[in-house]
Structures are given as structure tokens and as C-alpha cells.
Amino acid sequence: MSSQPWFVYLLECRSGRIYTGVTPDLVARISKHENGQGAMFTRLNRPERLLAAKLFRSKVEAMRLEYQIKRLSRPQKILLASRWCDENPPDKLAEQFPALGEYIE
């Protein structure tokens, strides 16, 4: 039984806070956050843009990393997002998933 890939993603919110989440469908999940149907955190802290996203082989792997990231400070999350963007530039991510274009600056 093969598992589907999952994303760990970082959203910068209008409040300046950074939300970390996991999902198998990044476009749909960000859309839910934008429409106020996502996590309570993003209902209270509306997302402004996708900082970075990284693909993982399994939900378990993604959730382990999400847990670790949520314990980081904002500057540490910004640094991580920068490293992820170096590895997988947002414009390349948008090429793979065109609907992400509207969430990437």
C-alpha cells in the first residue's frame, strides 16, 4: 500500500504570525484558509501569502516535521522558509501546481 505525498507549508498571516500546516492538496487547503474555512488560527489570523511548501512522502513524515516547526520562533520559521525556497523556488512550485500562483508573491 503506497501512501500519497503530503505538503508541509508555511503561510504568512496579516497579523505577522506564521501558520504551519500539512495537507495532501495544497491548493485546496490554502483556498479553505483564504475563505475562512481552514484552521481556527487562520480564521483569526487571515493568511496573506504562501511563504514556502515542501513535499514529503507520507502524512506521518509531514506531521512529524509540522510538530517540530510549530515549536520554532518566527525568525526560525522565516529562515526555514527561505531554505525551502532555495531548494524549491515558489515559481517552480507554481509551474507544478498552477493554481498556487495567486498565493505566491
C-alpha positions as CSV (number, residue, x, y, z in Angstrom):
1,M,0.0,0.0,0.0
2,S,1.6,3.3,-1.1
3,S,0.8,6.5,0.6
4,Q,0.2,9.7,-1.2
5,P,2.6,12.7,-0.8
6,W,1.8,15.4,1.7
7,F,2.9,19.0,1.9
8,V,4.2,20.9,4.9
9,Y,3.5,24.6,4.2
10,L,4.1,27.9,5.9
11,L,1.6,30.8,5.5
12,E,2.4,34.4,6.5
13,C,-0.7,35.9,8.0
14,R,-1.8,39.6,8.1
15,S,-1.1,39.7,11.8
16,G,2.6,38.9,11.0
17,R,2.3,35.4,12.5
18,I,3.2,32.3,10.6
19,Y,0.9,29.3,10.3
20,T,2.3,25.8,9.7
21,G,0.1,23.1,8.2
22,V,0.1,19.8,6.4
23,T,-2.1,18.7,3.5
24,P,-2.2,16.3,0.5
25,D,-3.8,19.1,-1.6
26,L,-2.1,22.4,-1.1
27,V,-4.2,24.4,-3.5
28,A,-7.5,23.3,-1.9
29,R,-6.2,23.8,1.6
30,I,-4.9,27.3,1.0
31,S,-8.2,28.2,-0.6
32,K,-10.0,27.0,2.5
33,H,-7.8,29.1,4.7
34,E,-8.5,32.1,2.4
35,N,-12.2,31.5,2.6
36,G,-12.2,31.2,6.4
37,Q,-12.9,27.5,6.3
38,G,-9.4,26.3,7.4
39,A,-8.0,26.1,10.9
40,M,-9.2,28.3,13.7
41,F,-5.8,30.0,13.7
42,T,-6.2,31.2,10.1
43,R,-9.8,32.3,10.7
44,L,-8.4,34.6,13.4
45,N,-5.2,35.4,11.5
46,R,-6.1,35.6,7.9
47,P,-3.3,34.3,5.5
48,E,-1.6,36.8,3.3
49,R,0.8,34.7,1.3
50,L,2.4,31.3,1.0
51,L,6.0,31.5,2.3
52,A,7.1,28.1,1.4
53,A,6.0,24.5,0.9
54,K,7.8,21.2,0.8
55,L,6.6,17.8,-0.3
56,F,7.0,14.7,1.8
57,R,6.5,11.0,1.1
58,S,3.9,10.4,3.8
59,K,1.5,12.0,6.1
60,V,3.4,10.7,9.1
61,E,6.7,12.3,7.9
62,A,4.9,15.6,7.2
63,M,3.1,15.6,10.6
64,R,6.4,15.0,12.4
65,L,8.0,17.9,10.8
66,E,4.9,20.1,11.3
67,Y,5.1,19.4,15.0
68,Q,8.8,20.5,15.1
69,I,8.2,23.6,13.0
70,K,5.3,24.8,15.3
71,R,7.8,24.9,18.1
72,L,10.2,27.3,16.3
73,S,10.3,31.0,16.7
74,R,9.1,33.3,13.9
75,P,12.7,34.1,12.8
76,Q,13.5,30.4,12.7
77,K,10.4,29.8,10.5
78,I,11.4,32.6,8.2
79,L,14.9,31.1,7.8
80,L,13.4,27.6,7.2
81,A,11.0,29.1,4.5
82,S,14.0,30.8,2.9
83,R,15.9,27.5,2.7
84,W,12.9,25.7,1.3
85,C,12.5,28.4,-1.3
86,D,16.2,28.0,-2.3
87,E,15.6,24.2,-2.7
88,N,12.3,24.5,-4.4
89,P,11.6,28.1,-5.7
90,P,8.0,29.2,-5.5
91,D,7.8,29.9,-9.2
92,K,8.8,26.2,-9.9
93,L,6.2,25.1,-7.4
94,A,3.6,27.2,-9.2
95,E,4.6,25.6,-12.5
96,Q,3.8,22.2,-11.0
97,F,0.6,23.5,-9.4
98,P,-0.6,26.5,-11.4
99,A,-3.4,27.4,-9.1
100,L,-0.8,28.2,-6.4
101,G,0.3,31.2,-8.5
102,E,-2.3,33.5,-6.8
103,Y,-0.9,32.7,-3.4
104,I,2.8,33.3,-4.2
105,E,4.3,36.8,-4.4
